[in-house]
Amino acid sequence: ADVEALRAATGQAFDQEYLRQQVAAHEKALGMVTDYAQNGDVPSLRQHASTVSGPIRQHLERARSLAQAGNP
């Protein structure tokens, strides 16, 4: 459905849809790694999840900023 929404959009509508999808994907990814960093059962993977949560959070903040500004 997400790919179809992008295929159907053009111009600024495409940009807005792409950013909407990026925000949603980064929110989901951040939730998953944060949860695993706190509750995961493999110590090395918990550490990795903790490490990658920072960059994912930065990407999410940037995507939100771009979406709010209406600019890609």
C-alpha positions in Angstrom: 0.0 0.0 0.0 2.9 2.4 0.8 4.5 1.8 -2.6 1.2 2.3 -4.4 0.7 5.6 -2.5 4.1 6.7 -3.7 3.5 5.6 -7.3 0.2 7.5 -7.4 1.7 10.7 -6.0 3.6 13.4 -7.9 5.4 16.6 -7.0 4.9 17.9 -3.6 2.3 15.2 -2.8 5.0 12.6 -3.4 7.4 14.4 -1.1 4.8 14.7 1.6 3.8 11.0 1.3 7.5 9.9 1.3 8.2 11.9 4.5 5.0 10.6 6.2 6.2 7.0 5.5 9.7 7.8 6.7 8.4 9.2 10.0 6.2 6.1 10.5 9.0 3.7 9.7 11.5 5.4 11.9 9.0 5.5 14.8 8.4 1.8 14.4 12.2 1.1 14.2 13.0 3.2 17.2 10.3 1.5 19.2 11.6 -1.9 18.3 15.2 -1.2 19.1 14.4 0.6 22.3 12.3 -2.2 23.5 15.0 -4.8 22.6 17.7 -2.7 24.3 15.7 -2.8 27.5 14.2 -6.3 27.3 16.1 -8.4 24.8 17.4 -11.8 25.7 20.8 -11.7 23.9 23.3 -9.3 25.6 25.3 -8.5 22.4 22.1 -7.7 20.5 20.8 -5.6 23.4 24.0 -3.6 23.2 23.7 -3.2 19.4 20.1 -2.1 19.8 21.2 0.5 22.3 23.9 1.7 20.0 21.7 2.1 16.9 18.8 3.8 18.8 20.7 7.2 18.7 21.1 7.4 14.9 17.5 6.1 14.4 16.3 8.8 16.8 18.3 11.5 14.8 16.8 10.3 11.5 13.3 10.4 13.0 13.8 13.9 14.3 15.1 15.0 10.9 12.2 13.4 9.0 9.7 15.0 11.4 11.3 18.4 10.9 11.2 18.0 7.1 7.6 16.9 7.2 6.6 19.8 9.4 8.4 22.3 7.2 6.8 20.8 4.1 10.2 20.5 2.4 12.2 17.4 1.5 
